Amino acid sequence: MPHARPTGNVQYDNTGRIVIVSGGCSGIGLAICQAFAEAKAAGVVCLDVDESASDNLPDGVTFYRCDTSDEEQCRAAITWSVERFGALDILVNNAAIQPKESYVPLHELSTEVWDRLVAINFSGYTFLAKYALQQMRQQQSGVIVNIASGQGHRTAREVGTYGPIKAGNIMQARQWAIEYAREGIRVVSVSPGAINTPLVQATLSKQGGEAVIANRHPVGRLGRPEEVASAVLWLASPDASFITGTDLEVDGGLGAFAAFATPYPMRETE
Ligand SMILES: NC(=O)c1ccc[n+]([C@@H]2O[C@H](COP(=O)([O-])OP(=O)(O)OC[C@H]3O[C@@H](n4cnc5c(N)ncnc54)[C@H](O)[C@@H]3O)[C@@H](O)[C@H]2O)c1
């Protein structure tokens, strides 16, 4: 007898959830906010420093100003959100920077740039998770998704500051996953390839331009923010209930490609 095929669409059911997304005013974070709002989450809170961009947030998303590099602001943001919505089901740690000044070999790196990257891209994830976990432990449920990066898995010249910190986001997720698994809390990370966002547009010239970067991805294009958002929605939903401590690469095949073997594209016609 042939294997029965599943029927109907899988619904990444996040109905009624209370969600916090850091860095939700732009790019991937904005797409994640929008996707949760469309999935009928009961509350979506966008934490960001960019108040001017908060006007662009879709209906159903609430803005709260928070500089995630500041522990006290993270504590206040989580407290405010829990008081307003009564629970916290999902935290998406997404706010991060990759300024042009970080594209340097180590001997040229300024301490100021290093400190900013560590403070936002690494400490910020820890601070928000620390206070989110206090609420999730009371509920004995919750999901944390760290947005990491393909550059946390494998590297290139001049990303020696951003890359190791993004690898740290993957390890944060693994660590928190094993610590809180018995309390009904799951923690995962997502590692995007190059996604067409303001962050990437600002640094494309440093990486050889859009066509070069698109071509390095076997699918031949940059990713769209919504393609990362749908992975986050699935991982956060009960459909992914046995998944914790893992990393999902959303990268158009970039991570599967060994650049040392053959240049990409492999055939001229591509
Ligand atoms: N775009 C990509 O190709 C790509 C690839 C791999 C990983 N990522 C990761 O995805 C995430 C989002 O990247 P993006 O491309 O959407 O970036 P983006 O620059 O478009 O958006 C980042 C958002 O974070 C906010 N932010 C910055 N510093 C903050 C702070 N201290 N506190 C609160 N908010 C702050 C910004 O105001 C902005 O709204 C980051 O973690 C990034 O490292 C992006």
The ligand as an ORCA input file, in Angstrom:
! r2SCAN-3c Opt
* xyz 0 1
  N      20.011     40.570      6.837
  C      20.781     39.499      6.778
  O      21.282     39.102      5.703
  C      21.098     38.733      8.010
  C      21.827     37.534      7.857
  C      22.116     36.783      8.967
  C      21.667     37.199     10.208
  N      20.978     38.376     10.334
  C      20.513     38.769     11.653
  O      19.121     39.066     11.576
  C      18.801     40.046     12.563
  C      18.071     41.211     11.925
  O      18.870     41.763     10.900
  P      18.270     42.764      9.808
  O      19.039     42.510      8.582
  O      16.795     42.665      9.776
  O      18.741     44.168     10.422
  P      18.115     45.640     10.293
  O      19.273     46.556     10.467
  O      17.262     45.761      9.093
  O      17.175     45.742     11.587
  C      17.711     45.697     12.881
  C      16.774     46.387     13.848
  O      17.389     46.334     15.151
  C      17.234     47.596     15.759
  N      18.283     47.792     16.767
  C      19.594     48.029     16.564
  N      20.226     48.204     17.734
  C      19.290     48.052     18.694
  C      19.321     48.096     20.107
  N      20.452     48.353     20.780
  N      18.185     47.885     20.788
  C      17.012     47.640     20.133
  N      16.921     47.585     18.792
  C      18.049     47.782     18.085
  C      17.327     48.592     14.609
  O      16.785     49.860     14.964
  C      16.539     47.876     13.530
  O      15.158     48.180     13.615
  C      20.130     40.399     13.239
  O      20.273     39.603     14.397
  C      21.160     40.003     12.210
  O      22.411     39.727     12.800
  C      20.690     39.159      9.247
*
